[in-house]
Amino acid sequence: MGLKDFLFNNDYSFLLQIAIILLSTKLLGLLTKRISLPQVVGALAAGIILGPMLLDVVERNDLIVSLAELGVIVLMFSAGLETDIQELKKAGLASFVIALLGVIVPLVGGFFLADFYNAEQNPEMASLFWQNIFIGVVLTATSVSITVETLKEIGKLDTKVGNTILAAALIDDVLGLIALTIVSSLSGGQDSIALVLLKIVLFFVFSAVVSFLAHKFFCWLMALWPGRERRRYPVLAFVLCLLMAYCAEEFFGVADITGAYVAGLVIFCTPKSSYIQSKFEPLSFLLLTPVFFASVGIKAKVDGMT
């Protein structure tokens, strides 16, 4: 019997799994902070240590996956709650240039690097060109969630630089999706470039309409429910967050975290945004965010790598 079987052989083993994840992410987070690294690095390292790469004592089951997805959604929603829309607008051009270079440089560099190694091993394969392009496209991807968590930790999320970096990361995600669709379509895939572009445009139109209506609704509600009734606001705000995340992923093919971030921006413009944000911080800090970052590390594998 292996260690995993010994520890997790009953229906309530998920409680032990979560306890191990929370404890390990916290301890390694404190350790990485001592050596001047973001605590998110420790959380990722905890997942790698617990996962199949090393100890293999925690598996990425359905519960962990669901909690992790909620974790990144809440993280991006909280980021939206801390983002000043006026500062975000000012950072628009700079963010777009940064995001564009963040796609072009790894795409071109990744292509030539992959071409160099592939040419030595398989010089006659005609499909190598598209393989090399695909590797370049994969390298354009960025992690918005890790960016957000690092900026929050160093207290820079609500600054001009933080807004520029965050906006660039979000734009990079959209540009990366477009690049992947173009490469897939040109190499014989079924994805339609026009359809993907149309869905992205429709998502932003949808977000603008929902944001306007939701803002009016929350302002009306906050005027209607003053005082102690404000405890209802975080629940309704979370409902908006989940609905926006669902619609983004399900109907428009855009990452759910983008929908959650837009919902956070909407709530930021309401009078009770600070109160709502204060209610989400404990939920994110105590459970969801550590599980998300640990799950990223748990998912990491080196199978097939030479």
C-alpha positions as CSV (number, residue, x, y, z in Angstrom):
1,M,0.0,0.0,0.0
2,G,1.4,3.4,-1.0
3,L,1.4,6.5,1.1
4,K,-1.5,8.0,-0.9
5,D,-3.6,4.9,-0.5
6,F,-2.8,4.8,3.2
7,L,-3.8,8.5,3.8
8,F,-6.7,8.8,1.4
9,N,-8.7,5.5,1.5
10,N,-12.1,6.8,2.8
11,D,-14.9,9.1,1.7
12,Y,-13.7,11.9,4.0
13,S,-10.1,11.9,2.7
14,F,-10.7,15.1,0.8
15,L,-10.6,16.9,4.2
16,L,-7.1,15.7,4.8
17,Q,-6.1,16.6,1.2
18,I,-7.2,20.1,1.6
19,A,-5.6,20.4,5.1
20,I,-2.3,19.2,3.6
21,I,-2.5,21.6,0.7
22,L,-3.3,24.6,3.0
23,L,-0.5,23.8,5.4
24,S,2.1,23.1,2.8
25,T,1.3,26.2,0.7
26,K,1.5,28.4,3.8
27,L,4.8,27.0,5.1
28,L,6.5,27.1,1.7
29,G,5.0,30.6,1.1
30,L,6.6,31.8,4.3
31,L,9.9,30.2,3.3
32,T,9.9,31.8,-0.2
33,K,9.0,35.2,1.4
34,R,12.1,34.8,3.6
35,I,14.3,34.6,0.6
36,S,12.6,37.6,-1.1
37,L,10.4,35.7,-3.5
38,P,6.6,36.0,-3.8
39,Q,4.7,33.6,-1.6
40,V,2.9,32.4,-4.7
41,V,6.1,30.7,-5.7
42,G,6.0,28.7,-2.5
43,A,2.3,27.7,-3.2
44,L,3.3,26.5,-6.6
45,A,6.3,24.6,-5.2
46,A,4.0,23.0,-2.6
47,G,1.8,21.6,-5.4
48,I,4.8,20.2,-7.3
49,I,6.1,18.5,-4.1
50,L,2.7,17.0,-3.3
51,G,1.9,16.0,-6.8
52,P,3.1,13.2,-9.1
53,M,6.4,14.9,-9.9
54,L,7.7,14.2,-6.4
55,L,5.8,12.7,-3.4
56,D,2.5,11.9,-5.3
57,V,0.4,12.1,-2.1
58,V,-2.3,14.5,-3.4
59,E,-4.2,13.9,-6.6
60,R,-5.9,16.6,-8.7
61,N,-9.4,15.2,-8.4
62,D,-12.8,16.8,-9.3
63,L,-13.1,18.6,-5.9
64,I,-9.6,20.1,-6.2
65,V,-10.2,21.1,-9.8
66,S,-13.5,22.8,-8.9
67,L,-12.1,24.6,-5.8
68,A,-9.1,25.7,-7.9
69,E,-11.4,27.1,-10.6
70,L,-13.4,29.0,-8.0
71,G,-10.1,30.2,-6.5
72,V,-8.9,31.8,-9.7
73,I,-12.3,33.3,-10.4
74,V,-12.5,34.9,-6.9
75,L,-8.9,36.1,-7.3
76,M,-9.7,37.9,-10.6
77,F,-12.9,39.2,-9.2
78,S,-11.0,40.7,-6.2
79,A,-8.5,42.2,-8.6
80,G,-11.3,43.9,-10.4
81,L,-12.6,45.3,-7.1
82,E,-9.2,46.9,-6.6
83,T,-8.8,48.3,-10.1
84,D,-9.5,52.0,-10.8
85,I,-11.2,52.1,-14.2
86,Q,-9.8,55.6,-14.9
87,E,-6.3,54.5,-14.3
88,L,-7.0,51.4,-16.4
89,K,-8.1,53.6,-19.3
90,K,-4.9,55.7,-19.0
91,A,-2.8,52.6,-19.2
92,G,-4.7,51.3,-22.3
93,L,-2.1,52.2,-25.1
94,A,0.9,51.2,-23.0
95,S,-0.7,48.0,-22.1
96,F,-1.6,47.1,-25.7
97,V,2.0,47.8,-26.8
98,I,3.3,45.6,-24.0
99,A,0.9,42.8,-24.7
100,L,1.6,43.0,-28.5
101,L,5.3,42.6,-27.8
102,G,4.5,39.9,-25.3
103,V,3.0,37.9,-28.1
104,I,5.4,38.7,-30.9
105,V,8.7,38.1,-29.1
106,P,7.9,34.7,-27.7
107,L,6.1,33.6,-30.9
108,V,9.1,34.5,-33.1
109,G,11.7,33.3,-30.6
110,G,9.9,30.1,-29.9
111,F,9.5,29.4,-33.6
112,F,13.2,29.7,-34.3
113,L,14.3,27.8,-31.2
114,A,11.9,24.9,-32.0
115,D,13.0,25.0,-35.7
116,F,16.6,24.8,-34.6
117,Y,16.1,21.6,-32.6
118,N,13.5,20.0,-34.9
119,A,15.6,20.5,-38.0
120,E,18.4,18.4,-36.4
121,Q,16.1,15.5,-35.5
122,N,13.5,15.4,-38.4
123,P,14.8,17.5,-41.3
124,E,12.4,15.8,-43.9
125,M,9.1,16.3,-42.1
126,A,6.9,18.8,-43.9
127,S,4.6,19.4,-40.9
128,L,7.5,20.7,-38.8
129,F,6.8,24.3,-39.8
130,W,3.3,24.2,-38.1
131,Q,4.8,22.3,-35.1
132,N,7.3,25.1,-34.6
133,I,4.7,27.8,-35.0
134,F,2.5,26.0,-32.5
135,I,5.3,25.9,-29.9
136,G,5.9,29.7,-30.5
137,V,2.2,30.3,-29.9
138,V,2.1,28.2,-26.7
139,L,5.0,30.4,-25.4
140,T,2.9,33.6,-25.8
141,A,0.5,32.5,-23.0
142,T,0.8,34.3,-19.7
143,S,-0.7,33.7,-16.3
144,V,-2.9,36.6,-15.3
145,S,-3.7,35.0,-11.9
146,I,0.0,34.7,-10.9
147,T,0.5,38.3,-12.0
148,V,-2.4,39.5,-9.9
149,E,-1.3,37.6,-6.8
150,T,2.2,38.9,-7.0
151,L,1.1,42.5,-7.5
152,K,-1.3,42.2,-4.6
153,E,1.4,40.8,-2.4
154,I,3.9,43.6,-3.1
155,G,1.1,46.2,-2.8
156,K,1.3,47.4,-6.4
157,L,-2.0,46.1,-7.8
158,D,-3.8,49.5,-7.6
159,T,-0.9,51.6,-8.9
160,K,-0.3,52.9,-12.4
161,V,2.4,50.3,-13.0
162,G,0.1,47.5,-11.6
163,N,-2.8,48.6,-13.8
164,T,-0.6,48.6,-16.9
165,I,0.8,45.2,-16.1
166,L,-2.6,43.7,-15.4
167,A,-4.2,45.2,-18.5
168,A,-1.3,43.9,-20.6
169,A,-1.7,40.4,-19.2
170,L,-5.5,40.4,-20.0
171,I,-4.9,41.7,-23.6
172,D,-2.1,39.2,-24.0
173,D,-4.7,36.4,-23.2
174,V,-7.0,37.7,-26.0
175,L,-4.2,38.1,-28.5
176,G,-2.9,34.6,-27.6
177,L,-6.3,33.1,-28.2
178,I,-6.5,34.9,-31.6
179,A,-3.0,33.7,-32.6
180,L,-3.8,30.1,-31.6
181,T,-7.0,30.2,-33.7
182,I,-5.2,31.6,-36.7
183,V,-2.5,28.9,-36.5
184,S,-5.0,26.1,-36.0
185,S,-7.1,27.3,-38.9
186,L,-4.2,27.7,-41.3
187,S,-2.8,24.3,-40.4
188,G,-6.0,22.5,-41.3
189,G,-8.0,22.8,-38.1
190,Q,-11.7,23.4,-37.9
191,D,-11.6,26.7,-35.9
192,S,-12.9,29.8,-37.8
193,I,-10.9,33.0,-37.4
194,A,-13.9,35.1,-38.2
195,L,-16.1,33.3,-35.6
196,V,-13.5,33.6,-32.8
197,L,-13.0,37.3,-33.6
198,L,-16.8,37.8,-33.7
199,K,-17.2,36.1,-30.3
200,I,-14.5,38.3,-28.7
201,V,-16.2,41.4,-30.0
202,L,-19.6,40.2,-28.9
203,F,-18.2,39.4,-25.4
204,F,-17.0,43.0,-25.0
205,V,-20.4,44.3,-26.2
206,F,-22.1,42.0,-23.8
207,S,-19.8,43.1,-21.0
208,A,-20.6,46.7,-21.6
209,V,-24.3,46.2,-21.6
210,V,-24.3,44.0,-18.5
211,S,-21.9,46.4,-16.7
212,F,-24.2,49.3,-17.3
213,L,-27.3,47.4,-16.2
214,A,-25.6,45.8,-13.2
215,H,-24.2,49.1,-12.1
216,K,-27.6,50.8,-12.2
217,F,-29.2,47.8,-10.4
218,F,-26.6,47.8,-7.6
219,C,-26.7,51.5,-7.1
220,W,-30.5,51.4,-6.9
221,L,-30.3,48.4,-4.5
222,M,-27.8,50.1,-2.2
223,A,-30.1,53.1,-2.0
224,L,-33.0,50.9,-1.2
225,W,-31.2,48.7,1.4
226,P,-29.1,51.0,3.6
227,G,-27.6,50.1,7.0
228,R,-27.5,46.4,8.1
229,E,-29.1,45.2,4.8
230,R,-25.7,45.7,3.2
231,R,-24.7,42.2,4.1
232,R,-26.7,41.0,1.1
233,Y,-24.5,42.9,-1.3
234,P,-21.5,40.4,-1.3
235,V,-23.9,37.5,-2.1
236,L,-25.4,39.4,-5.1
237,A,-21.9,40.6,-6.2
238,F,-20.7,37.0,-6.2
239,V,-23.7,35.9,-8.2
240,L,-22.8,38.5,-10.8
241,C,-19.2,37.3,-10.8
242,L,-20.1,33.7,-11.4
243,L,-22.7,34.5,-14.1
244,M,-20.2,36.7,-15.9
245,A,-17.5,34.0,-15.6
246,Y,-19.9,31.4,-16.9
247,C,-21.1,33.4,-19.9
248,A,-17.6,34.4,-20.9
249,E,-16.5,30.8,-21.1
250,E,-19.6,29.1,-22.3
251,F,-21.0,31.5,-24.9
252,F,-18.0,33.6,-26.1
253,G,-15.0,31.3,-25.7
254,V,-13.2,33.8,-23.5
255,A,-11.5,32.8,-20.3
256,D,-13.9,32.7,-17.3
257,I,-11.4,34.8,-15.3
258,T,-12.0,37.7,-17.8
259,G,-15.7,37.7,-17.0
260,A,-15.0,37.6,-13.3
261,Y,-12.6,40.5,-13.7
262,V,-15.2,42.6,-15.6
263,A,-17.7,41.8,-12.7
264,G,-15.2,43.1,-10.2
265,L,-14.8,46.3,-12.2
266,V,-18.6,46.8,-12.1
267,I,-18.7,46.4,-8.4
268,F,-15.7,48.7,-7.9
269,C,-17.9,51.6,-9.3
270,T,-20.6,51.1,-6.6
271,P,-20.7,52.9,-3.2
272,K,-20.1,49.7,-1.2
273,S,-17.2,48.2,-3.1
274,S,-14.8,48.4,-0.1
275,Y,-17.2,46.5,2.1
276,I,-17.8,43.8,-0.6
277,Q,-14.1,43.5,-1.1
278,S,-13.5,43.0,2.6
279,K,-15.9,40.0,2.6
280,F,-14.1,38.2,-0.2
281,E,-10.5,38.6,1.1
282,P,-11.0,35.9,3.9
283,L,-12.6,33.4,1.5
284,S,-9.8,33.8,-1.0
285,F,-6.9,33.8,1.5
286,L,-8.1,31.0,3.7
287,L,-9.1,28.4,1.1
288,L,-9.6,29.1,-2.6
289,T,-6.4,30.9,-3.7
290,P,-4.0,28.4,-1.9
291,V,-5.9,25.4,-3.5
292,F,-5.7,27.0,-6.9
293,F,-2.0,27.7,-6.9
294,A,-1.2,24.2,-5.4
295,S,-3.4,22.6,-8.1
296,V,-1.2,24.2,-10.8
297,G,1.8,22.6,-9.3
298,I,0.0,19.3,-8.8
299,K,-0.9,19.3,-12.5
300,A,2.7,19.7,-13.6
301,K,4.2,16.5,-15.1
302,V,7.5,15.7,-16.8
303,D,6.3,12.6,-18.6
304,G,7.9,12.4,-22.1
305,M,10.5,15.0,-21.4
306,T,14.1,14.1,-22.2
